[in-house]
Amino acid sequence: MREIEKLYSPKRYELFVGSKSYKNIRLYQKLGYNVYKIDQYGCENIEIFYMEKFHKNRGERHETQGGYS
């Protein structure tokens, strides 16, 4: 992930992950990503976490809808 981030310099990186992908969520949090949006889908109660990370010195951090603990 860090190697990919080195190739680009946007103001903000964004990804999404299933809420039950605990190991992936923890990994992304360790890399500096925060949950900013949660969507639910009716089929089988699927919940998706949208995560973001701001590029150092490029973007401004905005309030999240709470973190994932």
N, C-alpha and C positions, 0 to 999 in steps of 0.2 A: 504494500500500500504506500509506504513512504517513497519507494522508487517511482511509482506512478505520480505521486504528488510533486516530485522533483521536476517532472517533465512539463508541468503546467503551472501557471501562476494566476488563476482566477481570484476574484475577491473571496469566493466561497466555494467549498466543496459540498456536495449533497449526495446522500445515498439512502437506500431504504432496506429494511430487514424485517423479517417476521418476528413478532414479539416473543415467540418461544425459542428463538435462536440465541439462547443465553450466552454461549461462548462467543459468538460473533458480536453481540451487543457489547460485551465486556471488552473485546479487542478494540472495537471502534472507539469506545470511551477512553481506553488507554492511549489511543492515537489522537485524542482531542475532540472527537465528535460528540455532539449533544443531541438528544431527542428534542425536536421542535414541533412535531406534529404527529398525531396518532389517528389513523383511519381504521374503521371497522368495516368488514364486508360480511354480508348476510350469509353467504355460503359457508357453513361449518365454523362460524364465529372466528373468522380470520382477522387478526389485528396486525397492522403494519406500522412500524415505527419509521418515521422519516428523521434522518439525522443530518446535521450540518457541522461544518468546521470552517472557520474563517482563516484565510491565508494571512500569515503574519504580516503586519504593516500594510495590509491592503483593504480589509473590510472592517465594518463595525459589527460588533456582536449585538444581537437583538434578544429580547426576552424570549425564553423558551416556555413551552407549556408544561414545565416541570421536567424533572429528570427521571431517569430510570434507575431504580435502586436494586 
